[in-house]
């Protein structure tokens, strides 16, 4: 179910390898595979940062990479194939349309889309969603390179998402919106005939037991209620058989001494 | 933006305080505030587990609680107000409609809803979404108590979400969907407590009648099947009363001459 036309996910200045890995996992959960990292704080194997915006690494590149792999929980290929860039400009130049994901409103003269609208805009090829670093979000300079802003509608009093969760919501929304598929529900539903046969048996037993005797004027209504209880909801053949078994057991004369 | 009619989030057998906290954060991000924990592995301050399904705690309750608070990133009130229960049955008995969140398809005869459909079903008051533990997900016995299953449409080849992410996607979907949807038809649904009371009576009667005696090895499975038959579908209070009446009538000793 990997989606060849899924937007590319771009993480600007990510700090922790763990978060990169968790974002990769969230991506692959939704069928996204293409990840680009811009100036990751701790570097990356084979990548030497130029003019990093970070004050310096906290881990060595290999440790950070291994942390990312571990946190990806199996989305190894996403991590292994991640492309690394120095700047957002470099990372986006082959793309045709990029939206910046932000929780807060920015005072920028950019088109701002809510998530469903934004996902519609991202339905074409060669698009991307840009996420900022864990601590400070996106810089206005980076947002300025984007075609618009995508906002995630959250509790305005508690809108801070961690990076992987922001990635998850965006990927999930895009994924369900563009290829929405209902799950197939195949159950072995009994025939109406089987159901009616059970209902008749039940009514007969109830009649024998005097169930309708107290309020005979309500007998028809009560029978309708009983039908409603059992016919509402696609019983399977097995379940109807169970119900027959229950009825038989309950009406059996007790042979135990009293 | 906290939503007074938001479903209650129920976590069955959660293992790590960190995950409980991350789930609370995801909840509050979407305006959800009511959290219930069932048999948390490491206990909880003031809670002594009875018949825990876990092999034992890995942390003491206070440490786990502090980890939850830290991971909640400020969703403190959700953690502080979390209610703790021994069993799913206890935790759901005042609710009227509960869906079990699963990634995998289960071979159970339950209505299965995709996420948007499920959220529609959860638009009324006194509903809940039940999530299983990090490692093994939900037990079939717990699912049997639910009205249906909610599936999150993900990459079928990589569908394992961590707990907080599953909570986030469900809460986010509900939250964005219900703001623009009127609640669906309100029926006078019985409380789970009423339903469990009937199911217990039925099981007791069946036991007395020797229903499970022929194939005792199948007793648990059969009980689960019976729960599935009756819990699938929002029985009303009246209907549960009818079922009690039926049970009483069927098990009554016949006084007629034969």
Interface residues (C-beta under 8 A of the other chain):
Chain A: X1 X2 X25 X26 X28 X29 X30 X31 X73 X74 X75 X115 X116 X153 X154 X155 X156 X157 X158 X159 X160 X161 X162 X164 X165 X168 X169 X172 X175 X176 X180 X181 X182 X183 X185 X187 X202 X205 X206 X208 X209 X210 X211 X222 X225 X226 X228 X229 X232 X233 X234 X235 X236 X238 X239 X242 X243 X245 X246 X247 X249 X250 X251 X252 X253 X254
Chain B: X1 X2 X25 X26 X28 X29 X30 X31 X73 X74 X75 X105 X109 X111 X112 X114 X115 X116 X117 X151 X153 X154 X155 X156 X157 X158 X159 X160 X161 X162 X164 X165 X168 X169 X172 X175 X176 X202 X205 X206 X208 X209 X210 X211 X222 X225 X226 X228 X229 X232 X233 X235 X238 X239 X242 X243 X245 X246 X247 X249 X250 X251 X252 X253 X254 X256
